[in-house]
Structure formats: C-alpha cells, structure tokens
Amino acid sequence: MKWLTGPEEDQLLVLSSRTDAGVHVRINGGIVDLERSLWEALSPRKMIRAVDDRLDRNIAFLTVEKVEHDYNPRMALHRTYRYRLEAMEFWEEPDHEAFSRWLKHFVGTYDARNFARLEEGKNPVRTILEVNPWMDDGRLMGFEIKGEAFLWNQVRRVANALFRLSLGDLQEDEVVKAIKDPMTPVDFGVAPPEWLVLWGVAWDIAPLPEDHHVAAFTPPPTGRTAERTRKGRWQQAAQHEIKAMLYNEWAEIGTLPVVYHRSQ
C-alpha cells in the first residue's frame, strides 16, 4: 500500500512472537513506522479495513493504535498457548487429577533447555506463570500454558512429554529430573505443530482479551472402530474446528470502531 516510511530495507514489521510453520495464532502483535500525517489522515477504522481487505483470509488485522517510537512489542507481559493433545495419534485421556499434578511441575522459573531447541546465545531460563488443563464439557482436550516468554519448540516439547506421560511411556520422575537437572540432557520429542495455538500476547497497553466464542469440539473416535482412516478424517475435521474457533474469536475481538456521521 506504500504506507511505510524510509528505504525499503528499513521497512520492517517487528512482531512480538514467532511461531513454527503450521501453528495457529489467535492474537499476535507488531509495529511498523508510518508518517504521522498519514496516521492523522486515516482513522483506525479505515486503516484496519484497508489492510484487512488485502490480507489472505487466514490472517486478520484486528486493531491498530499509536505507540511511542521506541516501543518494543517483544517486551510483552506474557504469552499464552493452548495445545490440543487429544488430536495426537494414540492419545489416551489420563486421570484428570494426575494430569493436573503433571502440569504443576512446569510452573516456575527454571532452566528449560531440556524442553527446547536451544539457539546459540539464548538464555535458557524461562518463567512459566500458569499451566492449566484445557477442558471441553468435562473432557480433557489438552492444556493452556502462560509464560513471560518461551524458547524455540518449548511448548511442543512440553506437549510431547505430557502426551508420553498419558500413554505411560514416560514416568513422572523422569520429567521432574529433566526440569531440576537441566545439565543432564534428555529428549522427550516434539509434538506436531498443527495442534498448537498461540492464544495471545498481552502487553501493558493491551491486556489479553477474554474468550469470546464457546467452541464445541468433537471428541476423537475411540474403541475398535477408531482405526487409522477414521482417525485421519476426524483429525481433518478437528483442524477445521480450531480454524472456526479462531474466525469466531476474530469476529468479536476485531470489532471495528463505530463511526457516527453527522446528519445534514
């Protein structure tokens, strides 16, 4: 749209969070530089509509506001992810009390290198504020995790550890040791990206909105009829359920500012 200022190499969109290919996103945020005269000439409503009309339908431009020139969107209060464990192959719903106990092991400030693909020069210490079950009408679907910031693959590695715990393929004390003794390397594997949702990023000037859409998720097939073909078709439907949830969330979160016209 030729709105960005300065030379092309400086026209950068700086995002708060990055995700792996295949991961869904409910709310992310970033900054670009615009001429002040353009900002003053366009209302937020016009700017949102103009940009959103040109985006792929899998992306929504929800809101826009002016920030200080040195504002850094990566300095967020916290980030929240949700992972739908029940969509993974061979999932078995564990005892809910045991699952809640497993989640508590991941809360706190610790060296999380055993649950990450650690990049050179990255500080492996991370603070996880909350980890809670993700429920749907009494059924355990997965978990929600909230932290100040996450390492590469961290949530997907936590997800795979929880998945293996549910199968009995991993013991609880092994997970505890991996957290408490990070210098002894272990690898519990990485869960698939398509069941992960960056639920949102919260900043001091923009708290994370509450859920707007109560989604009903179809439970996975079980029993002798739950063979590979049927499970594969269910997984395709489950992906559409996640997308429908996000579209409905965007419809509420991205409500455009009301503009009142003067009557003549």
C-alpha positions in Angstrom: 0.0 0.0 0.0 3.1 2.2 0.0 2.4 3.5 3.5 5.8 2.6 5.1 8.4 5.2 5.5 12.1 5.2 4.7 14.2 3.0 2.4 12.8 -0.4 1.6 15.4 -2.3 3.7 14.2 -0.4 6.8 10.5 -1.1 6.3 10.4 -3.9 8.8 7.4 -5.4 10.6 8.6 -6.3 14.1 6.5 -9.0 15.7 6.1 -9.8 19.3 6.2 -13.6 18.9 7.2 -16.0 16.2 5.8 -19.5 15.7 6.7 -22.7 13.8 5.1 -23.4 10.5 1.7 -25.0 11.0 1.0 -23.3 14.3 -2.3 -21.3 14.6 -2.4 -17.8 16.1 -5.3 -16.1 17.8 -3.5 -12.8 18.8 0.0 -11.6 17.9 1.2 -8.0 17.5 3.8 -5.9 16.0 4.9 -2.4 14.9 5.7 -0.5 11.7 6.7 3.1 11.1 4.2 5.4 9.3 4.2 9.0 8.6 2.4 11.0 11.2 0.4 12.9 8.6 -0.9 9.5 7.2 -1.9 8.4 10.7 -3.8 11.6 11.3 -5.5 11.5 7.9 -6.7 7.9 8.3 -9.0 6.8 11.1 -8.1 3.4 12.7 -11.3 2.0 11.1 -10.2 3.0 7.6 -6.7 1.7 8.2 -7.9 -1.7 9.5 -10.3 -2.1 6.6 -7.8 -1.1 4.0 -5.1 -3.6 5.3 -7.5 -6.4 6.1 -9.1 -6.3 2.6 -5.7 -7.2 1.2 -4.8 -10.0 3.5 -5.1 -13.7 3.0 -8.3 -14.9 4.6 -6.3 -16.9 7.1 -4.9 -13.7 8.6 -7.0 -11.0 10.3 -5.9 -7.4 11.1 -7.7 -6.8 14.4 -6.8 -3.4 15.7 -4.3 -0.6 15.4 -3.1 2.2 17.7 -0.2 4.7 18.0 2.7 3.9 20.3 5.9 5.6 21.3 8.7 5.5 18.7 10.9 3.3 20.9 8.1 0.8 21.8 9.3 -2.8 21.6 6.4 -5.3 21.1 8.7 -8.2 22.1 8.6 -6.9 25.7 5.2 -8.4 26.5 3.8 -9.1 29.9 3.1 -12.7 29.0 2.3 -15.1 26.2 -0.4 -17.9 26.3 -0.5 -21.0 24.3 -3.0 -23.9 24.0 -2.3 -27.4 22.8 -4.9 -29.9 21.8 -3.3 -33.2 23.0 -6.4 -35.3 22.2 -5.8 -34.8 18.5 -2.4 -36.7 18.6 -2.3 -40.3 17.4 -2.8 -42.9 20.1 -3.9 -40.3 22.7 -5.4 -41.8 25.9 -7.2 -39.5 28.3 -5.4 -39.7 31.6 -6.7 -39.4 35.1 -7.5 -35.7 35.5 -6.0 -35.4 39.0 -2.7 -36.9 37.8 -2.7 -34.7 34.7 -3.1 -31.5 36.8 -0.2 -32.7 39.0 2.0 -33.2 36.0 1.2 -29.6 34.8 2.4 -28.1 38.1 5.9 -29.4 37.5 6.3 -27.0 34.6 5.3 -23.8 36.7 8.1 -21.6 37.9 11.4 -20.1 36.9 14.0 -22.7 35.7 16.5 -23.7 33.0 14.2 -25.1 30.3 16.9 -26.3 27.9 15.7 -29.9 28.1 12.3 -28.7 26.7 13.6 -26.6 23.9 15.6 -26.4 20.7 18.2 -24.1 22.3 19.6 -21.4 20.0 23.2 -20.3 20.4 23.5 -17.4 22.8 19.9 -17.8 24.1 19.3 -17.6 27.9 17.6 -21.0 28.7 16.0 -19.7 31.9 12.3 -19.1 31.5 9.4 -18.2 33.8 6.2 -20.2 33.4 3.3 -18.4 35.3 0.5 -21.0 34.9 -0.3 -24.3 33.3 -3.9 -25.5 33.3 -6.0 -28.3 31.7 -7.9 -27.3 28.6 -11.3 -28.8 29.1 -14.5 -29.1 26.9 -17.6 -30.1 28.8 -15.7 -32.3 31.3 -13.4 -33.8 28.6 -9.7 -33.2 28.8 -8.6 -31.8 25.5 -5.1 -30.6 26.3 -3.5 -27.8 28.2 -3.0 -24.0 28.4 0.4 -22.6 29.3 1.2 -19.0 30.2 4.7 -17.6 30.4 6.7 -14.4 30.1 8.5 -15.8 27.0 9.2 -19.2 25.5 12.2 -20.9 23.9 12.0 -22.4 20.4 9.8 -25.6 20.5 9.3 -25.3 24.2 5.5 -25.7 24.3 5.6 -28.5 21.7 8.2 -30.4 23.8 6.2 -29.9 26.9 3.2 -31.2 25.0 5.1 -34.3 23.9 6.2 -35.0 27.4 2.6 -34.8 28.7 1.4 -37.0 25.8 4.0 -39.7 26.7 3.1 -39.4 30.4 -0.6 -40.1 29.4 0.5 -43.2 27.5 2.6 -44.5 30.3 5.6 -44.3 28.0 7.3 -41.8 30.4 7.4 -41.6 34.2 6.7 -38.5 36.2 10.1 -38.6 38.0 11.8 -38.5 34.6 10.1 -35.2 33.8 10.9 -33.8 37.2 14.6 -34.7 36.8 14.7 -33.1 33.3 13.5 -29.8 34.9 15.6 -29.9 38.1 18.8 -31.2 36.3 19.0 -29.4 33.0 22.7 -30.1 32.5 21.9 -33.8 32.0 20.4 -33.7 28.5 17.2 -35.6 27.7 15.0 -35.5 24.6 11.3 -36.3 25.1 10.4 -35.5 21.5 8.5 -32.7 19.8 4.7 -32.7 19.4 3.2 -31.8 15.9 2.7 -28.1 15.3 -0.8 -28.2 13.9 -2.5 -28.7 17.3 -0.7 -25.7 18.9 -2.4 -22.3 19.1 -0.7 -19.1 20.2 -3.7 -17.9 22.2 -2.4 -14.5 22.7 0.2 -12.0 23.7 -0.5 -9.5 26.5 1.1 -6.0 26.8 0.8 -3.4 29.5 -1.2 -1.2 27.0 -3.2 -4.2 25.6 -4.3 -6.9 28.0 -5.3 -10.3 26.5 -9.0 -10.3 25.7 -11.2 -13.0 27.3 -12.5 -15.9 25.3 -15.5 -14.7 23.2 -16.6 -17.9 21.5 -17.5 -21.0 23.4 -16.3 -23.7 20.9 -17.7 -27.2 20.9 -15.0 -29.7 19.9 -15.9 -33.2 18.7 -14.2 -35.9 20.8 -11.8 -38.2 19.0 -13.1 -41.6 17.9 -12.4 -44.4 20.4 -12.9 -48.2 20.5 -12.4 -50.9 17.9 -13.8 -48.7 15.1 -11.2 -45.9 15.7 -8.8 -47.2 13.0 -6.3 -45.1 11.1 -8.6 -44.0 8.3 -11.4 -42.8 10.6 -9.0 -41.1 12.9 -7.4 -39.3 10.0 -10.7 -38.0 8.8 -11.5 -36.9 12.4 -8.2 -35.0 12.5 -9.1 -33.1 9.4 -12.4 -32.1 11.0 -10.5 -31.2 14.2 -8.4 -28.8 12.2 -11.5 -27.1 10.9 -12.8 -26.8 14.4 -9.7 -24.9 15.5 -10.0 -22.6 12.5 -13.7 -22.0 13.1 -12.9 -21.1 16.7 -10.3 -18.6 15.6 -12.6 -17.0 13.0 -15.3 -16.5 15.6 -12.8 -15.1 18.0 -11.5 -12.6 15.4 -15.1 -11.6 14.6 -15.5 -10.4 18.2 -12.0 -9.2 19.0 -11.7 -7.3 15.7 -15.0 -5.4 16.0 -14.3 -2.1 14.2 -14.7 1.3 16.0 -18.1 2.7 15.4 -18.1 5.9 13.3 -21.1 8.3 13.6 -21.8 10.5 10.7 -23.3 14.0 11.1 -26.8 14.3 9.9 -27.4 17.2 7.5 
